[in-house]
Amino acid sequence: MIQVCLNGARGAGDGTAVPLSPAALAESAAAAVRAGASEVHVHPKTPCGSDSLSPRVVGPAVEAIRAAVEVPVGVTTGAWAEPDPIRRAERVRSWTVLPDYASVNWHEDGADEVAAALLERGVGIEAGIRSGTDGARRFLTSPYVSRVLRILAEVTAPTPGEAEPTARALLAELGTAHGRPVLLHGEDAGAWPVLRLARSLGLDTRIGLEDVLVLPNGEPAASNAELVRAALARA
């Protein structure tokens, strides 16, 4: 399975290819799904381009994408969108339109509280475990470890050569993780090496303008769909 991550924390300064508005997100999601993406992950944005967990922002983004595609749609619950852990969980409980799943970063304070709120609403959880953090330790001792939809193993590496060793170390740290499925992906310099590793290991992965702005040959990507096609071509 390849998930498309449409925009992430990127903004207008990262290029016109990054979709920001609900209409642009829907158009980009539809093209990416036609290219072969099986799921959509999105960061809903305010009109000024900031990530938000407000129901007035999450709802229109999810509704627009759902009108364009018939695949699962997920959103972020990152602390940068709402720094206060209690407020973050309250935001989830206030959503009027529910995504199919949401990512919870376990290295962030309040992960268990946000997970509890998502489960109360019937929303699936991607457990975000980032390399170079204590996320794996926190997650493996969480009461929700066996209740997540999957593990989102996120690899950060300053160079392509460091990406695969970092990814393998993170997978080893996670161990069996109570049998939960793993989606392995990298960012920027590590995006394509980690995608190749995930495919070789038979793991789910993702690609999109959140993770990388260039194609494997280093040329700028014109769209999320182009990134998805390039990922599938490397199978």
N, C-alpha and C positions, 0 to 999 in steps of 0.2 A: 504494500500500500504506500502510495506517495501522497502526502498531505501538502497543500499549497499554503504558504504563510504570506498573506497578501501585502502587508505593509509594516508591521511591527512598530517600533518607536520612531521610525523614520518619518521625515516631513517633506515639505515642498523643496527644501534645500537639497534633498537627495536626488532630485530629478523629477521630470513630469511623468515618468512611468509609474511612480509610486501612487497607488490609489488612496484617496483620503475621504471623499464624500461617500454617503451611502450609494448614490448612483454609480460612482466610479468603482466602488468596491464590488457592486453587483456585476458590472460589465467585466471587470477583471476576473472575478470568480467564475463567471460563465465561460470565458475563454480558456481559463486554466483547466476547468473540468472537461471541456471539449478536447483539450490537449492530453488528458489522461489523469488528472488529479482525482483522488477518491474522497478527499475531505478538504474543508476550508478552515483556516485559522486566521482570525482578524483582530486588529486592535481598533475598536470604534473610536472615532475622533470628534472632538468639538469643532465648531466652525473655524476656530483659530488653529486647529491642527494638533491639539494636545490629546493624549490618551485619556479616556474617561470611563468610569464604571457607572455613571449616572444612567438611570433607566431612560431618560430622555435622549441619551446618546446611543446606548446599547440597543434599545428597541428598534429604532429606524434602520440601523446598520444590519442587524440580524434579519429583519423583515425584508429589506431590499435584496439581500443575498439569497434568502430562501425563495423569493419570487423568481430568481434567475437560475437556481440550481436545485437538484434533488439529492444532495449529498449532505452528510452531517456538517454542521457549522459550529465552530468553537470560538471563544473569545479569551482574552487575557484577564487575569486578576492581579497583575503586577503591582507591586508597592509604589512604583513611580506614578501610577494613575490615582492612587489613594494611599498616602503614607501611613495613616493611622490604622492599625490592624482591626480595631473594633468597628471603625467606620467602614472599612473595606467589607467586612462581613455584613454590615447593615445595608450596604449598597447591593450586595447580592440578593438579600432578602427583599429588596425593593423593586427588583426587576419585574417589569410587566410583560416582557417578551423573553422567553427563556431560550438560550442556545442549547445545542445538544450536549456540549461539554465545555469545560473551561480549564485553562491551565493555572495551576497553583505552584508557585515557586517555593520549594521547601526550605531554602536557605533564608527566606524572609520571615521575620517575626509575624506571628498570627496565621501561619499556614494551616494549622489544625482548625482554627476557628473559621477560616474561609471554607475549608473542606466541609466542615459540619454544615455550614449554611448552604453550600451547593447540594449536598446530599438531601437536606430538608426540602429543597426545591425540585429534586429529581433530576439534577444536572450531573452529567458524568464528569469525572475529574481526571485531567492529565497531571500527573505528579512531576513537576519540573525539577530535575536534579542537575545542577550546573557543576561542571568540573571546576576544581580549584576552590570549592566552598565546602561547608559542612552539611550541605543539603542531603547527601546520602545517609549520613549518620542520623540526622533528624528524622528523615523519612522512615528509615528502618525501625525506629523506635516509636513511630506514630501509631495511634489506635486505628488509623484509617489505611494502613499499609495494604491490607487485603481488599479494600473496598474501592480502590481507584480503577478507572477504566484502563489506564496504561501508565507506563513511566515514560516521560519525555526526557531522555538523556541528552543533555545539551553540552556540546564541547566547544570550549574557547581555547584557541591556540594562536600565538602570534605569527607562526609560520606554517606553511603547508606540511613541512616535514615533521612538525611536532603534533600534528592533528591526530594521526592514527595511533601513536603511542598513548596520547592523552585519552583518546576514546576507549582504547582497550583497558587502560587503568580504571576508568570510570565504570565500565561494564564489570570489571572484576570487583570493584568496591560494592557495587549493587548486588552481586551474587545472583541468587535465584529470585530475590525480591518477591518472595511468596508467590511465585508463578505468574506475576503480572506481565502482560506483553510490553515490549520495549520499542519505542520509536527513537531512533538514534539520528542526531543531526549535528552539523557544525555551523559555525558562523564565519562570514568574511573569508579570511585566508584558509580556514579549515573546512569550509562548506563542501567543496567538491571532493576532497580526500575522504571526509567522513561519510559523505553520501556513497562513494564507491565501497567503503568498508561495510556500511550497513547493507548494501545490496549483496555483497559477497557473503555476509553472515545470514542472509535471509531475514533481516529485520525490517520493520517499517521505517520509513524515513520521511523527510520533507524537504522542500525547496521553495524559494520565493524571494521576493524583494526584501522581506524582513531579514533574511539570512545572508543574502549576497546580491550584489548589484551587477556582477559580471558573469559571463558565460565561462565554460571551462577553458576556452582559448584566451581569456582575458578581455574580450570585447564587452562593452556595456550591453546589458540585457535590455531589450526594448519593452519587455512585458513579463508578467508572471507566467503567461502561457509559454513564452519562449524558454524560460527556465525549466518548466515542467517537461517540455519536449526534449530539451538537452539532457535532463535527468533520465528520462526513459530510454534515450538513445545510448546511455552508458550502461544499460542492464547487461 
